Amino acid sequence: MAPYKEVDAFLTLQNTITNFKTLLHRFQTALQFPTPAHSPIEDSPNPLALLSDASQILKAQTTKLSLLILNKPFTPSAITFIINSLSNSCLPALMSALELSPADKYTMLMHQYMQSSISRTMVALLSVLGSIPQDERRIEKTTGRDTLASTGVLWAECDKMVALGSGGLTKLAAERVEEYHGLLKDAIAELEEWDPDEESESDTESLTFSKGNASAQPIVTSLEPSLQAHSLSPIAAFRKRTLAMLRIIRVLYPALLKRRILTFPNINSTSTAESLPTFSHILSMDTLVNRTKQFTEETDEVAGALYAGDEEEVEDRLGVLAEMLNTCVEEVRIGWSGKEDEFTAWAEKWSARLEEVRRG
């Protein structure tokens, strides 16, 4: 029979875990259903510095926690101490960091990134808590696999939040745009490999050979060889024009990255409240990143219409895509300083080339 002190330690641990889970669920609810942003607090800390510091402490504490769970002798009082430390410092700090970085001052992109990362951290913490033995009988049954897996997820999220503090908004936005750029390049590669006329010829040949005579010649051999070699089906012609347009869009991404994303006034863990970009710039950055996402989404729609052989839909989708591109380029034609720059002149030439390809 376990000594009374040990029994008390386990009871205290059970109560602490229960209270901590209640706190985590309360924070998760707050993340899912956020309240309206409050007025900024004077002399409030830099939220990204707060996020970074809290994440580093959280990672260190959960490292200790996982070791205490896995190693013997099992000491419930030490685990209780760490859980209380997390509930009193790290987690409230993470939530405060999110509250101090509203979307209208730090962009929706950054705010949602922080919100998602903190939410995943909460889920990982709940998993770690679930792996803690809460009485003597469960100590021997602990394998450590769940603890290590959950701790690994938590470490990864902590590293992301620390990196966000140092790299700031421009690095986050650049990574997101690069991701969309990659999706566009994948779509181009798939279309380059697809030949609608080759599929059409295969279908025709399967129908023109006689079932009873394997040596019968296909009907298409009666066509002039020159006509077969040089004529494109309507959908193949659309594919050619679509590829030309997508290749032009592919060139736009690096230009936007270099001249607009990376030149944006960065927000990181060293930024002061006075140095934050204006609301109009914040809105423009969010819009720009969303535009680069919309290009890939509309590209998928164009590709889908091509594969379906819907010529009218392809034409309509290409027109929508061109309008979206022109709108985007016009929105960022002027630099963040309010003056024309290298991108301004380049964008005019790019838009002219886009129009040429659009008209075929």
Buried (B, 14 or more C-beta within 10 A) or exposed (E): EEEEEBBEBBEBBBEBBEEBBEBBEEBBEEBEEEEEBEEEEEEEBBBBBBBBBBBBBBBEBBBBBBEBBBEEEBBBEBBBBBBBBBBEBBBBBBBBBBBBBBBEBBBBBBBEBBBEBBBBBBBBBBBBBEBBBBEBEEBEEBEEEBBBBBBEBBBBBBEBBBBBBEBBBBBBBBEBBBEBBEBBBEBBEEBEEBEBBEBBBEEEEEEBBEEEEEEEEBEEEEEEEEEEEEEEBEBBBBBEBBBBBBBBBBEBBEBBBEBBBBBBBBBBBEBEEEEBBEEEBBBBBBBBBBBBBBBBEBBBBBBEBBBEBBBEBBBBBBEBBBEBBBEBBEEBBBBBEEEEBEBBEBBEEBBEBBEEBBEE
